Amino acid sequence: MDERELKGLEVNKTVDARGMACPGPLLEAKKAITALHVGEVMEVLSSDEGTNNDIPMWTKKMQYEYLGTIEDAGFWRLFVRKTR
């Protein structure tokens, strides 16, 4: 998805992990996604650059859909759709 599409997504859960070091953002995302229903979207806010690798790898392993990332002022917004 491009940035415009990502910004237009309906986000069902936002995980604010800014200020956390690796693996904090990933651990918070793992906990939060359990509350979502299949098809819902989670947004992870992270200031840790490693999250840009961790979240896509985790979504692939878990068979979730990684939708993309938006770089914001000093942090990243990563989007994941729960698919199972």
OpenMM code with the backbone's topology and positions (N, CA, C; nanometers):
from openmm import Vec3, app, unit

residues = "MET ASP GLU ARG GLU LEU LYS GLY LEU GLU VAL ASN LYS THR VAL ASP ALA ARG GLY MET ALA CYS PRO GLY PRO LEU LEU GLU ALA LYS LYS ALA ILE THR ALA LEU HIS VAL GLY GLU VAL MET GLU VAL LEU SER SER ASP GLU GLY THR ASN ASN ASP ILE PRO MET TRP THR LYS LYS MET GLN TYR GLU TYR LEU GLY THR ILE GLU ASP ALA GLY PHE TRP ARG LEU PHE VAL ARG LYS THR ARG".split()
positions = [
    Vec3(0.0845, -0.1177, 0.0000),
    Vec3(0.0000, 0.0000, 0.0000),
    Vec3(0.0888, 0.1237, 0.0000),
    Vec3(0.0422, 0.2270, -0.0658),
    Vec3(0.1196, 0.3511, -0.0627),
    Vec3(0.0785, 0.4339, 0.0600),
    Vec3(0.1502, 0.5429, 0.0830),
    Vec3(0.1289, 0.6239, 0.2029),
    Vec3(-0.0135, 0.6778, 0.2122),
    Vec3(-0.0696, 0.7187, 0.1009),
    Vec3(-0.2060, 0.7717, 0.0998),
    Vec3(-0.3053, 0.6642, 0.1445),
    Vec3(-0.2883, 0.5428, 0.0943),
    Vec3(-0.3769, 0.4329, 0.1322),
    Vec3(-0.3617, 0.3979, 0.2805),
    Vec3(-0.2366, 0.3969, 0.3270),
    Vec3(-0.2122, 0.3663, 0.4676),
    Vec3(-0.2770, 0.4696, 0.5589),
    Vec3(-0.2654, 0.5969, 0.5222),
    Vec3(-0.3251, 0.7034, 0.6038),
    Vec3(-0.4772, 0.6957, 0.6055),
    Vec3(-0.5358, 0.6342, 0.5035),
    Vec3(-0.6803, 0.6222, 0.4951),
    Vec3(-0.7382, 0.4976, 0.5607),
    Vec3(-0.6516, 0.4116, 0.6115),
    Vec3(-0.6981, 0.2883, 0.6740),
    Vec3(-0.7775, 0.3154, 0.8011),
    Vec3(-0.8763, 0.2315, 0.8260),
    Vec3(-0.9446, 0.2341, 0.9557),
    Vec3(-0.8620, 0.1469, 1.0499),
    Vec3(-0.8035, 0.2094, 1.1499),
    Vec3(-0.7189, 0.1383, 1.2460),
    Vec3(-0.8040, 0.0987, 1.3657),
    Vec3(-0.7995, -0.0297, 1.4002),
    Vec3(-0.8792, -0.0803, 1.5111),
    Vec3(-0.8055, -0.0759, 1.6443),
    Vec3(-0.6724, -0.0766, 1.6391),
    Vec3(-0.5917, -0.0748, 1.7613),
    Vec3(-0.4598, -0.0054, 1.7306),
    Vec3(-0.4197, 0.0876, 1.8186),
    Vec3(-0.2904, 0.1537, 1.8055),
    Vec3(-0.2045, 0.1160, 1.9252),
    Vec3(-0.0835, 0.0721, 1.8959),
    Vec3(0.0140, 0.0382, 1.9991),
    Vec3(0.1203, 0.1469, 1.9970),
    Vec3(0.1274, 0.2246, 2.1040),
    Vec3(0.2266, 0.3317, 2.1115),
    Vec3(0.3484, 0.2801, 2.1866),
    Vec3(0.4494, 0.2381, 2.1092),
    Vec3(0.5722, 0.1835, 2.1664),
    Vec3(0.6891, 0.2799, 2.1466),
    Vec3(0.6589, 0.4066, 2.1248),
    Vec3(0.7652, 0.5052, 2.1084),
    Vec3(0.8441, 0.5154, 2.2383),
    Vec3(0.9756, 0.5224, 2.2246),
    Vec3(1.0629, 0.5306, 2.3404),
    Vec3(1.1084, 0.3947, 2.3917),
    Vec3(1.0505, 0.2881, 2.3413),
    Vec3(1.0911, 0.1534, 2.3821),
    Vec3(1.2026, 0.1045, 2.2916),
    Vec3(1.2972, 0.0351, 2.3512),
    Vec3(1.4054, -0.0259, 2.2730),
    Vec3(1.3629, -0.1665, 2.2323),
    Vec3(1.4267, -0.2171, 2.1300),
    Vec3(1.4041, -0.3523, 2.0814),
    Vec3(1.4294, -0.4502, 2.1965),
    Vec3(1.3483, -0.5482, 2.2185),
    Vec3(1.2338, -0.5950, 2.1411),
    Vec3(1.0991, -0.5424, 2.1909),
    Vec3(1.0977, -0.4362, 2.2688),
    Vec3(0.9747, -0.3835, 2.3281),
    Vec3(0.8598, -0.3628, 2.2317),
    Vec3(0.8806, -0.2899, 2.1204),
    Vec3(0.7690, -0.2683, 2.0277),
    Vec3(0.7097, -0.3979, 1.9722),
    Vec3(0.7950, -0.4943, 1.9411),
    Vec3(0.7464, -0.6218, 1.8892),
    Vec3(0.6670, -0.6962, 1.9960),
    Vec3(0.7157, -0.6980, 2.1185),
    Vec3(0.6441, -0.7661, 2.2264),
    Vec3(0.5079, -0.7018, 2.2517),
    Vec3(0.5021, -0.5696, 2.2471),
    Vec3(0.3746, -0.4993, 2.2645),
    Vec3(0.2785, -0.5313, 2.1503),
    Vec3(0.3300, -0.5400, 2.0283),
    Vec3(0.2463, -0.5744, 1.9126),
    Vec3(0.1913, -0.7162, 1.9259),
    Vec3(0.2758, -0.8082, 1.9704),
    Vec3(0.2318, -0.9474, 1.9878),
    Vec3(0.1171, -0.9565, 2.0882),
    Vec3(0.1273, -0.8824, 2.1964),
    Vec3(0.0210, -0.8828, 2.2978),
    Vec3(-0.1073, -0.8194, 2.2430),
    Vec3(-0.0920, -0.7067, 2.1747),
    Vec3(-0.2081, -0.6295, 2.1299),
    Vec3(-0.2884, -0.7000, 2.0213),
    Vec3(-0.2222, -0.7724, 1.9347),
    Vec3(-0.2948, -0.8312, 1.8205),
    Vec3(-0.3917, -0.9397, 1.8657),
    Vec3(-0.3698, -0.9944, 1.9839),
    Vec3(-0.4610, -1.0983, 2.0324),
    Vec3(-0.6022, -1.0437, 2.0559),
    Vec3(-0.6141, -0.9129, 2.0781),
    Vec3(-0.7451, -0.8513, 2.1020),
    Vec3(-0.8211, -0.8198, 1.9732),
    Vec3(-0.7550, -0.8345, 1.8594),
    Vec3(-0.8185, -0.8021, 1.7315),
    Vec3(-0.8906, -0.9221, 1.6725),
    Vec3(-0.9920, -0.8924, 1.5926),
    Vec3(-1.0610, -0.9954, 1.5152),
    Vec3(-0.9939, -1.0055, 1.3784),
    Vec3(-1.0136, -1.1173, 1.3129),
    Vec3(-0.9602, -1.1368, 1.1783),
    Vec3(-1.0118, -1.0243, 1.0879),
    Vec3(-0.9203, -0.9642, 1.0119),
    Vec3(-0.9557, -0.8561, 0.9204),
    Vec3(-0.9308, -0.7174, 0.9781),
    Vec3(-0.9127, -0.7079, 1.1102),
    Vec3(-0.8890, -0.5783, 1.1724),
    Vec3(-0.7432, -0.5364, 1.1588),
    Vec3(-0.7195, -0.4052, 1.1709),
    Vec3(-0.5867, -0.3469, 1.1468),
    Vec3(-0.5306, -0.2894, 1.2756),
    Vec3(-0.4023, -0.3182, 1.2975),
    Vec3(-0.3279, -0.2643, 1.4105),
    Vec3(-0.2193, -0.1718, 1.3572),
    Vec3(-0.2018, -0.0590, 1.4258),
    Vec3(-0.0959, 0.0359, 1.3939),
    Vec3(0.0035, 0.0336, 1.5100),
    Vec3(0.1321, 0.0192, 1.4782),
    Vec3(0.2361, 0.0207, 1.5798),
    Vec3(0.3195, 0.1467, 1.5603),
    Vec3(0.3280, 0.2294, 1.6651),
    Vec3(0.4116, 0.3490, 1.6630),
    Vec3(0.5416, 0.3152, 1.7327),
    Vec3(0.6539, 0.3357, 1.6648),
    Vec3(0.7827, 0.2994, 1.7222),
    Vec3(0.8912, 0.3975, 1.6806),
    Vec3(0.9752, 0.4331, 1.7773),
    Vec3(1.0911, 0.5178, 1.7487),
    Vec3(1.2179, 0.4338, 1.7350),
    Vec3(1.2056, 0.3020, 1.7511),
    Vec3(1.3187, 0.2108, 1.7374),
    Vec3(1.3267, 0.1606, 1.5928),
    Vec3(1.4334, 0.1955, 1.5252),
    Vec3(1.4469, 0.1608, 1.3824),
    Vec3(1.4401, 0.0108, 1.3563),
    Vec3(1.4836, -0.0695, 1.4531),
    Vec3(1.4808, -0.2148, 1.4370),
    Vec3(1.3410, -0.2706, 1.4172),
    Vec3(1.2419, -0.1972, 1.4628),
    Vec3(1.1026, -0.2407, 1.4472),
    Vec3(1.0659, -0.2525, 1.2993),
    Vec3(1.1308, -0.1732, 1.2153),
    Vec3(1.1030, -0.1781, 1.0707),
    Vec3(1.1398, -0.3121, 1.0094),
    Vec3(1.2283, -0.3868, 1.0740),
    Vec3(1.2614, -0.5227, 1.0306),
    Vec3(1.1807, -0.6255, 1.1090),
    Vec3(1.1672, -0.6010, 1.2400),
    Vec3(1.1030, -0.6991, 1.3278),
    Vec3(0.9569, -0.7242, 1.2927),
    Vec3(0.8807, -0.6179, 1.2735),
    Vec3(0.7363, -0.6341, 1.2485),
    Vec3(0.7095, -0.7073, 1.1159),
    Vec3(0.7717, -0.6679, 1.0039),
    Vec3(0.7469, -0.7433, 0.8798),
    Vec3(0.7869, -0.8912, 0.8895),
    Vec3(0.8997, -0.9194, 0.9565),
    Vec3(0.9424, -1.0603, 0.9714),
    Vec3(0.8432, -1.1383, 1.0572),
    Vec3(0.7962, -1.0771, 1.1645),
    Vec3(0.6995, -1.1411, 1.2530),
    Vec3(0.5670, -1.1661, 1.1805),
    Vec3(0.5196, -1.0673, 1.1039),
    Vec3(0.3925, -1.0853, 1.0336),
    Vec3(0.4016, -1.1987, 0.9318),
    Vec3(0.5154, -1.2097, 0.8652),
    Vec3(0.5335, -1.3182, 0.7682),
    Vec3(0.5299, -1.4535, 0.8393),
    Vec3(0.6012, -1.4621, 0.9505),
    Vec3(0.6064, -1.5864, 1.0282),
    Vec3(0.4679, -1.6258, 1.0801),
    Vec3(0.3911, -1.5263, 1.1248),
    Vec3(0.2597, -1.5518, 1.1835),
    Vec3(0.1474, -1.5551, 1.0788),
    Vec3(0.1815, -1.5303, 0.9536),
    Vec3(0.0860, -1.5279, 0.8424),
    Vec3(-0.0185, -1.4171, 0.8588),
    Vec3(0.0266, -1.3028, 0.9129),
    Vec3(-0.0540, -1.1811, 0.9145),
    Vec3(-0.0145, -1.1000, 0.7917),
    Vec3(-0.0883, -0.9979, 0.7614),
    Vec3(-0.0587, -0.9153, 0.6447),
    Vec3(0.0092, -0.7846, 0.6882),
    Vec3(0.1343, -0.7695, 0.6490),
    Vec3(0.2063, -0.6444, 0.6734),
    Vec3(0.1649, -0.5481, 0.5630),
    Vec3(0.1052, -0.4347, 0.6005),
    Vec3(0.0490, -0.3431, 0.5017),
    Vec3(0.1450, -0.2327, 0.4596),
    Vec3(0.2405, -0.1979, 0.5468),
    Vec3(0.3366, -0.0947, 0.5110),
    Vec3(0.3725, -0.0069, 0.6294),
    Vec3(0.4613, 0.0883, 0.6007),
    Vec3(0.5137, 0.1777, 0.7034),
    Vec3(0.5102, 0.3210, 0.6531),
    Vec3(0.4801, 0.4123, 0.7446),
    Vec3(0.4891, 0.5554, 0.7175),
    Vec3(0.5924, 0.6122, 0.8135),
    Vec3(0.6876, 0.6867, 0.7607),
    Vec3(0.7847, 0.7539, 0.8475),
    Vec3(0.7266, 0.8883, 0.8880),
    Vec3(0.7239, 0.9125, 1.0173),
    Vec3(0.6697, 1.0366, 1.0713),
    Vec3(0.7846, 1.1140, 1.1362),
    Vec3(0.7557, 1.2160, 1.2130),
    Vec3(0.8582, 1.3004, 1.2762),
    Vec3(0.9230, 1.2272, 1.3934),
    Vec3(1.0314, 1.1550, 1.3677),
    Vec3(1.1052, 1.0869, 1.4727),
    Vec3(1.0550, 0.9488, 1.5096),
    Vec3(0.9575, 0.8965, 1.4357),
    Vec3(0.9086, 0.7613, 1.4618),
    Vec3(0.8451, 0.7045, 1.3355),
    Vec3(0.8103, 0.5770, 1.3414),
    Vec3(0.7487, 0.5074, 1.2291),
    Vec3(0.6121, 0.4570, 1.2705),
    Vec3(0.5235, 0.4497, 1.1725),
    Vec3(0.3894, 0.3933, 1.1891),
    Vec3(0.3814, 0.2690, 1.1010),
    Vec3(0.3703, 0.1528, 1.1631),
    Vec3(0.3660, 0.0258, 1.0911),
    Vec3(0.2258, -0.0323, 1.1013),
    Vec3(0.1755, -0.0853, 0.9917),
    Vec3(0.0374, -0.1326, 0.9845),
    Vec3(0.0324, -0.2817, 0.9555),
    Vec3(-0.0500, -0.3519, 1.0336),
    Vec3(-0.0626, -0.4975, 1.0230),
    Vec3(-0.2107, -0.5340, 1.0235),
    Vec3(-0.2505, -0.6244, 0.9316),
    Vec3(-0.3876, -0.6763, 0.9321),
    Vec3(-0.3839, -0.8188, 0.9856),
    Vec3(-0.4707, -0.8469, 1.0821),
    Vec3(-0.4809, -0.9826, 1.1360),
    Vec3(-0.5577, -1.0673, 1.0357),
    Vec3(-0.4990, -1.1759, 0.9914),
    Vec3(-0.5587, -1.2563, 0.8855),
    Vec3(-0.5985, -1.3974, 0.9305),
    Vec3(-0.5711, -1.4279, 1.0545),
    Vec3(-0.6114, -1.5622, 1.1040),
    Vec3(-0.6360, -1.5560, 1.2526),
] * unit.nanometer
topology = app.Topology()
chain = topology.addChain("A")
for resn in residues:
    res = topology.addResidue(resn, chain)
    for name in ("N", "CA", "C"):
        topology.addAtom(name, app.Element.getBySymbol(name[0]), res)
